[in-house]
Amino acid sequence: MAGSINEATLLGNLGKDPEVRKTQDGKEIVTLSVATSESWREKSTGDRKERVEWHRVVIFNDALAGIARDFLRKGSKVYLRGQIQSRKWVDQSGQEKYATEVVLQGFGAMLVLLDPKKDDSPDRQTQAGGMSQPSGAFTDDSEIPF
């Protein structure tokens, strides 16, 4: 199939501190548990209802893994963009297991920390490759900034 897109964008809060593990060659992999929610009013009762959805996010990008490890904590608000990937494995008891995850790797991955910035912390908006863009930065390439 020509021309397809696999992109997931989430805005939510961490349900627990990031889990950091290392591969055999020493590369860090960070796993996040991100909650998103939707709310609505029940027509018949007028009661407000809410549903929370939990997303497993796995960061393979070195720069983003370091940012997540150093700055994210349970309750942190994040905006992120990655790809949806599913995998299948057999556990120790012989049962087939499945997981669907949002994976941040490569150039298109994005992680933005939305908690209020502390004065002594570096800029908290980071894209793949460790490039930072200060909030309020000039990003319109069609106009000259002077």
PyMOL commands that set and color helices and strands:
alter all, ss='L'
color gray80, all
select helices_A, chain A and resi 62-71+128-130
alter helices_A, ss='H'
color red, helices_A
select strands_A, chain A and resi 8-14+19-22+28-41+48-59+77-90+96-104+110-113+125-127
alter strands_A, ss='S'
color yellow, strands_A
deselect
rebuild
show_as cartoon
